[in-house]
Amino acid sequence: MGFEKCFFLFLFFLLVGLTSSSPIYIKHDVLEARVKMGRALLQQQGNCPIDFERENYTVITSQCKGPQYNSTICCNAFKQLACKHLTEINDVQNGCATTMFNYINLYGKYPPGLFANMCKEDKEGLNCNNIIQPEGKSEEQKSHSSKGAQFSMVLMLIASGFLIIMLNI
């Protein structure tokens, strides 16, 4: 009976460790420019659940300025916008990545493929775990950054409850 408890505890902590520490990436294939020529409506592509027309692009346009684009600043600004919608953007079937890049290029007037050519971090893609927040965060940004800490606290409480249940078996 003692061996079973130790085995379940080991599996539990292994699972918690893997889920809480695994990096989150924006895939490389969504970074490539998929600009369609013509007069198609931007939101018409795919069935993207995000309304990118109403997204705030100043996070990119205020930081990533040309003509000499700084890759560190531009890629970090891009991640600040894109990592909020990671799941939808990585789904190449819904058209979210194309729509987002169309709006980024519309509002920022960036050269085609700028982010795909500059932002190369890892073989998996762009790591959304290492976003550097700009100086002077707004209250909204501060509240969003505390959500990760709240999620970690909830995960720890669930893990503690599960541990207590397992020890009482």
C-alpha positions in Angstrom: 0.0 0.0 0.0 2.9 2.4 0.8 4.4 1.8 -2.7 1.1 2.7 -4.4 1.0 6.0 -2.5 4.6 6.8 -3.5 3.9 5.8 -7.1 0.8 8.0 -7.4 2.6 10.9 -5.7 5.5 10.6 -8.2 3.1 10.5 -11.2 1.1 13.4 -9.8 4.1 15.7 -9.3 5.6 14.6 -12.7 2.3 15.7 -14.3 2.1 19.0 -12.4 5.7 19.7 -13.3 5.3 19.0 -17.0 2.1 21.1 -17.3 3.4 24.1 -15.4 6.9 24.4 -16.9 6.4 23.5 -20.5 7.1 26.5 -22.8 4.4 27.9 -25.0 5.3 28.8 -28.6 4.0 30.6 -31.6 4.7 28.2 -34.5 7.1 29.3 -37.3 4.7 28.5 -40.1 2.1 31.1 -38.9 4.8 33.8 -38.9 5.3 33.4 -42.7 3.6 36.1 -44.7 0.3 34.9 -46.1 -0.8 38.1 -47.7 -3.5 37.6 -50.3 -3.6 40.1 -53.1 -6.9 41.6 -54.1 -9.8 43.4 -52.6 -11.0 40.7 -50.2 -12.4 41.7 -46.8 -9.8 41.2 -44.1 -12.1 39.3 -41.7 -13.5 37.1 -44.5 -10.7 34.5 -44.4 -11.5 31.4 -42.4 -13.7 31.4 -39.4 -11.4 33.1 -36.9 -13.2 33.6 -33.5 -11.1 36.8 -32.7 -12.1 40.2 -33.9 -8.7 41.5 -35.0 -10.3 44.6 -36.4 -10.9 45.9 -32.8 -7.5 44.7 -31.4 -5.1 47.4 -30.0 -2.1 47.4 -32.3 -0.3 50.3 -30.6 1.6 47.8 -28.6 3.5 47.0 -31.8 3.3 50.3 -33.7 4.6 52.3 -30.7 7.6 50.1 -30.2 8.5 48.7 -33.6 9.6 51.6 -35.7 11.5 51.8 -39.0 13.4 52.3 -41.2 15.9 50.4 -39.1 13.8 47.8 -37.3 15.3 46.5 -34.0 14.6 42.8 -34.0 14.6 42.5 -30.2 12.1 45.3 -29.7 9.9 44.4 -32.7 9.7 40.7 -31.8 9.0 41.3 -28.2 6.2 43.8 -29.2 4.8 41.2 -31.6 4.8 38.6 -28.9 2.9 41.0 -26.5 0.1 41.1 -29.1 0.2 37.6 -30.5 0.7 35.5 -27.4 -2.6 36.6 -26.0 -4.2 34.6 -28.9 -1.7 31.8 -29.0 -4.1 28.9 -29.6 -6.1 30.6 -32.3 -3.1 31.9 -34.1 -1.4 28.5 -34.2 -4.4 27.0 -35.8 -3.6 27.5 -39.5 -7.1 26.4 -40.6 -9.0 29.3 -39.1 -7.2 32.1 -40.8 -6.5 34.0 -37.6 -2.7 34.4 -38.3 -3.4 35.8 -41.8 -6.0 38.2 -40.5 -3.8 39.4 -37.7 -0.8 40.0 -40.0 -3.0 41.8 -42.4 -4.1 44.2 -39.7 -0.6 44.6 -38.3 0.6 45.5 -41.8 -2.4 47.8 -42.3 -1.8 49.8 -39.1 1.9 49.6 -38.9 2.8 49.8 -42.6 5.5 47.2 -42.1 7.3 45.5 -45.0 5.9 42.1 -45.9 7.5 39.2 -44.0 9.2 41.6 -41.4 8.3 39.5 -38.4 8.8 36.1 -40.1 12.3 37.2 -41.1 13.4 38.9 -37.9 11.7 36.8 -35.2 13.5 33.4 -35.1 14.0 32.2 -31.5 13.8 28.5 -31.3 13.2 25.5 -33.5 9.6 25.3 -32.1 8.8 29.0 -32.8 8.5 32.1 -30.7 8.6 31.4 -27.0 5.7 33.1 -25.3 7.1 32.5 -21.8 9.8 35.2 -22.2 8.0 38.4 -23.1 9.6 41.5 -21.7 6.9 44.1 -20.7 7.8 47.7 -21.6 8.5 50.2 -18.9 5.5 52.0 -17.4 2.9 49.3 -17.7 -0.7 50.4 -17.6 -3.1 49.0 -15.0 -4.7 46.7 -17.6 -1.3 45.2 -18.4 -0.5 44.8 -14.7 -3.8 42.9 -14.1 -3.1 40.6 -17.1 0.4 39.8 -15.8 -1.0 38.8 -12.5 -3.3 36.2 -14.1 -0.4 33.8 -14.5 0.4 34.1 -10.8 -3.2 33.5 -9.9 -3.3 30.4 -12.2 -0.2 29.1 -10.5 -1.8 29.5 -7.1 -4.9 27.7 -8.2 -2.7 24.9 -9.6 -0.9 24.6 -6.3 -4.1 24.5 -4.3 -5.4 21.7 -6.5 -2.2 19.8 -6.1 -2.3 20.2 -2.4 -5.9 18.9 -2.2 -5.0 16.0 -4.4 -2.0 15.2 -2.2 -4.2 15.2 0.9 -6.7 12.9 -0.7 -4.0 10.5 -1.8 -2.4 10.4 1.6 -5.7 9.5 3.2 -6.2 6.5 1.0 
